[in-house]
Structure formats: C-alpha cells, structure tokens
C-alpha cells in the first residue's frame, strides 16, 4: 500500500475506534468471531500440532485477511501459547488509540481466542499483549492441558 493509502487506513481506523466508544470491545469480538468462523469452515482436516495450526492460520490469513506479513508461533506449552504478529497493518492506528484513548481496535486477539478455543475444545484467554517494532506478541493461557502437542 502506498503512503497515502496507509495514512487513510490509519486515520479511518482511529476515527472508527474513537466513534465506537464502549462498543469497540463488542465490535472487535464480532469481527474476531466472524473471521474465525470463516477460517474454521475452510479447515479440511484438524491440525495435529500447534505448529500446524499456526501455519494453517498464517497461510489462510494471507489469502483471506492479510492484516500482517506473518503470524508466527513463538512458544507452545501444555498451558500457554505465544504468537507473534510481524508487519501488522493495525499497529500504527491501534497504538495511538491504546495510548491516548485506552481503546483497542485490533480484532486479532479475539479472533485467535475464538479459533484456539474451538481448536483445543477448551477455554483460552489473552494474558499478555506487548507491542513490538512492527507488530505484537500475544500470550494466551489454556484452561487445561493442550490437546495438541
């Protein structure tokens, strides 16, 4: 995307986030759920490992919702999963909203929560979300031992 297109998208997302106010969390959740449902429907066979699941998501997101350059599994244990987003298109707009308005417009963590919940048939929640130079690192906790190894 050129600089003008990038600036327009950033400003649009910031205005959307500010105007949504308290409804932003509901909007993020609905966007995340809708995206998760679309991608879940394209899953031909359930992944056998966490690595396969993240690789599938990275591949499908590039085709369906290319918000980032790459989604990477940073760490996986029976109780935690850490995912890194590289080259995120939401980062610039979201960083301003988080810092100045205490709002988050990014639908990626609700999307991953819904997808991981369904994939592992257990509760999953975001425990940490830290910005990086070009994206973020999200750590999710699982309510019981992960079904995938």
Residue pairs with C-beta under 8 A, 6 or more apart in sequence:
1 9
1 89
6 92
9 89
9 93
10 92
10 93
11 93
13 90
13 93
13 94
13 105
14 93
14 96
14 97
14 105
16 105
17 24
17 93
17 94
17 97
17 101
17 103
17 105
18 97
18 101
18 103
20 27
20 103
20 105
21 103
24 103
24 104
24 105
25 104
27 105
28 104
28 105
28 106
28 107
28 109
28 110
29 110
31 107
31 110
31 111
32 107
32 108
32 109
32 110
32 111
32 112
32 113
32 114
33 110
33 111
33 114
35 64
35 65
35 107
35 111
36 111
36 114
36 115
36 118
37 114
38 64
39 57
39 60
39 61
39 64
39 115
40 115
40 118
42 60
42 64
43 56
46 119
47 53
47 55
47 56
47 119
47 148
48 148
49 148
49 149
50 73
50 76
50 81
50 146
50 148
50 149
51 73
51 76
52 148
53 119
53 148
54 71
54 72
54 73
54 83
55 73
57 71
57 112
57 115
58 70
58 71
58 72
61 67
61 68
61 71
67 88
67 89
67 90
67 108
68 85
68 86
68 87
68 88
68 89
68 108
68 135
69 86
69 87
69 134
70 85
70 86
70 87
71 83
71 84
71 85
71 86
72 83
72 84
72 85
72 86
73 81
73 82
73 83
73 84
74 82
74 83
74 84
74 137
75 81
75 82
76 82
76 146
77 146
78 142
78 145
78 146
79 141
79 142
79 145
79 146
80 127
80 139
80 140
80 141
80 142
81 116
81 124
81 139
81 140
81 142
81 146
82 137
82 138
82 139
82 140
83 112
83 137
83 138
83 140
84 132
84 135
84 136
84 137
84 138
85 108
85 132
85 135
85 136
85 137
85 138
86 134
86 135
87 134
87 135
88 106
88 108
88 134
88 135
88 136
90 105
90 106
90 108
91 131
91 134
91 135
91 136
93 105
94 104
94 105
94 106
95 131
97 103
97 104
97 105
98 104
108 138
109 126
109 129
109 138
112 126
112 138
112 140
113 124
113 125
113 126
113 140
116 124
116 140
116 142
117 123
117 124
119 148
120 142
120 146
120 147
120 148
121 147
122 142
122 143
122 144
122 146
122 147
123 142
123 143
124 140
124 141
124 142
124 143
125 140
125 141
126 138
126 139
126 140
127 139
127 140
127 141
128 137
128 138
128 139
129 136
129 137
129 138
129 139
130 136
130 137
